[in-house]
Amino acid sequence: MFYMGAFFSESLILAETGNAAGAIQIAGTGQPSQLPFFVASCDYTLIGEELFAASAYLAREPKLLGSLKGQDFAKGLFLVAIILGIIFELLTVPFIKILQVS
């Protein structure tokens, strides 16, 4: 069974019914309040943006796949910037003063 989209209080009822029937269940939602119910009662859960990434991956549309690659690249750049900032701060390098132009 596939559960994808916006769910409210019915999420646990639907997922538990499928679990009691022994069905393999895949659920995905963008609502953080419903994720614990799907994680507890479904076999596989798409959390947060995984739901939208899976949709783009399965559609195989070049624009959607390109946007996924761009987002992943930007996340990598932000991660590198954060790690470099932590290293500079631990080494007490005045990184902000280096960037300021007098």
C-alpha positions as CSV (number, residue, x, y, z in Angstrom):
1,M,0.0,0.0,0.0
2,F,1.2,3.5,-0.8
3,Y,0.3,6.5,1.4
4,M,1.6,9.7,-0.2
5,G,0.5,13.3,0.5
6,A,-1.1,15.3,3.3
7,F,-2.5,13.2,6.1
8,F,-4.1,14.2,9.4
9,S,-5.6,12.0,12.1
10,E,-6.4,9.3,9.7
11,S,-2.8,8.4,9.1
12,L,-2.5,6.1,12.0
13,I,-5.8,4.4,11.3
14,L,-4.9,3.7,7.7
15,A,-1.4,2.5,8.4
16,E,-2.5,0.3,11.3
17,T,-5.2,-1.3,9.2
18,G,-2.6,-2.2,6.5
19,N,-0.2,-3.4,9.1
20,A,-2.8,-5.7,10.6
21,A,-3.5,-7.1,7.1
22,G,0.1,-7.8,6.6
23,A,0.5,-5.5,3.6
24,I,3.9,-4.0,2.7
25,Q,3.4,-0.3,3.2
26,I,5.3,2.7,1.8
27,A,4.3,6.1,3.2
28,G,5.5,9.6,2.6
29,T,4.3,13.0,3.8
30,G,5.6,16.5,4.2
31,Q,3.8,17.0,7.5
32,P,6.2,16.5,10.5
33,S,3.3,15.8,12.9
34,Q,2.3,12.6,11.0
35,L,5.7,11.1,10.4
36,P,6.0,9.2,13.8
37,F,2.8,7.3,13.0
38,F,4.0,6.3,9.5
39,V,7.5,5.4,10.9
40,A,6.0,3.2,13.6
41,S,3.5,1.3,11.4
42,C,4.8,1.3,7.8
43,D,7.6,-0.8,6.3
44,Y,9.2,2.2,4.5
45,T,8.8,5.9,5.1
46,L,9.8,8.8,2.9
47,I,10.7,11.7,5.3
48,G,10.4,15.3,4.3
49,E,11.9,16.2,1.0
50,E,12.6,12.5,0.2
51,L,9.0,12.4,-0.9
52,F,9.5,15.1,-3.5
53,A,12.9,13.8,-4.6
54,A,11.4,10.3,-5.1
55,S,8.7,11.9,-7.3
56,A,11.3,13.6,-9.4
57,Y,13.5,10.5,-9.7
58,L,10.6,8.3,-10.8
59,A,9.3,10.8,-13.3
60,R,12.8,10.9,-15.0
61,E,12.1,14.4,-16.2
62,P,15.4,16.3,-16.9
63,K,14.3,19.6,-15.3
64,L,13.3,17.9,-12.1
65,L,16.5,15.8,-11.9
66,G,18.5,18.9,-12.6
67,S,16.9,20.8,-9.8
68,L,17.6,17.8,-7.4
69,K,21.3,17.9,-8.4
70,G,21.4,21.6,-7.9
71,Q,19.9,21.4,-4.5
72,D,22.3,18.6,-3.5
73,F,25.3,20.7,-4.8
74,A,24.1,23.8,-2.8
75,K,23.7,21.7,0.3
76,G,27.3,20.4,-0.1
77,L,28.6,23.9,-0.5
78,F,26.8,25.0,2.7
79,L,28.2,22.0,4.6
80,V,31.7,22.8,3.5
81,A,31.2,26.5,4.5
82,I,30.0,25.5,7.9
83,I,32.8,23.0,8.5
84,L,35.4,25.6,7.4
85,G,33.8,28.2,9.7
86,I,34.0,25.7,12.7
87,I,37.6,25.0,11.9
88,F,38.5,28.7,11.6
89,E,36.7,29.4,14.8
90,L,38.5,26.6,16.7
91,L,41.8,27.8,15.4
92,T,40.9,31.4,16.5
93,V,41.4,32.7,13.0
94,P,39.5,36.1,12.8
95,F,37.6,35.0,9.7
96,I,35.1,37.8,9.8
97,K,37.9,40.4,10.0
98,I,39.6,38.9,7.0
99,L,36.4,39.3,5.0
100,Q,35.9,42.9,6.0
101,V,37.4,45.5,3.7
102,S,38.7,48.6,5.4
